[in-house]
């Protein structure tokens, strides 16, 4: 992992877990030292209500939906952050991809 890095977090249905992980790893995420494809994920419930102009993958306009999803986390070197996020969005099945990109603190020696 380079000195400047981010933590990428995204939410995805289980059937798209491997597709999204493969995409972000191929774009340069998930490297910690001599290890690759490093990530963490856990189950949870996502909620949303589609607006009038939306074309949701799941659910319908005007009704709150609750769906089981996975929260996935991995590290991303700053130099490839744009490429990694673009790869995630391309591989993800949702119309609007929910993700967060947090800068990681650098500790002084």
C-alpha positions in Angstrom: 0.0 0.0 0.0 1.4 3.4 -0.9 1.8 6.2 1.7 -1.4 8.0 0.5 -4.4 5.7 0.4 -8.1 5.4 0.8 -10.6 3.0 2.3 -13.3 2.2 -0.3 -16.6 1.0 1.1 -19.5 -0.1 -1.1 -22.9 -1.9 -0.7 -23.9 -4.7 -3.0 -26.3 -7.6 -3.3 -24.6 -10.9 -2.6 -24.9 -12.1 -6.2 -22.7 -9.2 -7.4 -20.0 -9.5 -4.6 -17.4 -11.4 -6.7 -18.0 -9.3 -9.8 -17.5 -6.0 -8.0 -14.5 -7.3 -6.0 -12.8 -8.7 -9.1 -13.3 -5.3 -10.8 -11.8 -3.2 -8.0 -8.9 -5.6 -7.5 -8.1 -5.6 -11.3 -8.0 -1.8 -11.2 -5.4 -1.8 -8.4 -7.3 -2.0 -5.0 -6.8 -4.5 -2.2 -3.1 -4.6 -1.9 -1.6 -4.6 1.6 2.2 -5.3 1.6 2.7 -8.6 -0.1 -1.0 -9.6 0.0 -3.5 -9.0 -2.8 -7.3 -9.2 -3.0 -7.6 -7.9 0.6 -11.1 -7.0 1.7 -13.7 -7.4 4.4 -17.5 -7.8 4.1 -20.5 -8.2 6.3 -24.3 -8.6 5.8 -26.7 -5.8 6.5 -30.0 -4.3 5.4 -30.1 -1.4 2.9 -33.1 0.8 2.5 -34.2 3.2 -0.3 -37.2 4.6 -2.0 -37.0 5.2 -5.8 -37.9 8.7 -7.1 -40.2 9.3 -10.0 -37.4 9.5 -12.6 -35.6 6.4 -11.3 -35.4 3.0 -13.0 -34.5 0.8 -10.0 -33.0 -2.6 -10.3 -35.0 -3.6 -7.3 -38.3 -2.2 -6.0 -40.8 0.3 -7.4 -41.5 4.0 -7.3 -43.1 5.3 -4.1 -42.4 2.4 -1.8 -39.5 2.0 0.6 -37.5 -1.1 -0.1 -35.4 -3.1 2.4 -32.8 -5.4 0.8 -30.2 -7.6 2.2 -26.8 -6.4 1.0 -23.1 -6.8 1.8 -20.9 -3.9 3.0 -17.5 -4.4 1.4 -14.3 -2.6 2.4 -10.8 -2.5 0.8 -7.8 -0.2 0.5 -7.1 1.9 -2.5 -3.8 3.6 -3.4 -4.5 7.3 -4.1 -2.8 7.0 -7.5 -5.5 4.6 -8.8 -8.6 5.8 -6.8 -10.4 7.2 -9.9 -9.9 4.0 -11.9 -11.0 1.8 -9.0 -14.2 3.8 -8.4 -14.9 3.7 -12.2 -14.4 -0.1 -12.2 -16.8 -0.5 -9.2 -19.5 1.6 -10.9 -19.1 -0.3 -14.1 -19.4 -3.7 -12.5 -22.2 -2.9 -10.0 -25.8 -3.8 -10.9 -27.5 -0.8 -9.3 -28.5 2.4 -11.1 -27.0 4.5 -8.3 -24.0 2.9 -6.6 -23.7 3.7 -2.9 -20.0 3.9 -2.0 -17.7 5.9 0.3 -14.1 6.8 -0.2 -12.3 7.8 3.0 -8.7 9.1 3.2 -6.5 7.0 5.5 -4.4 8.9 8.1 -0.6 8.7 7.9 0.9 8.2 11.3 4.3 9.8 12.1 7.1 7.4 12.8 
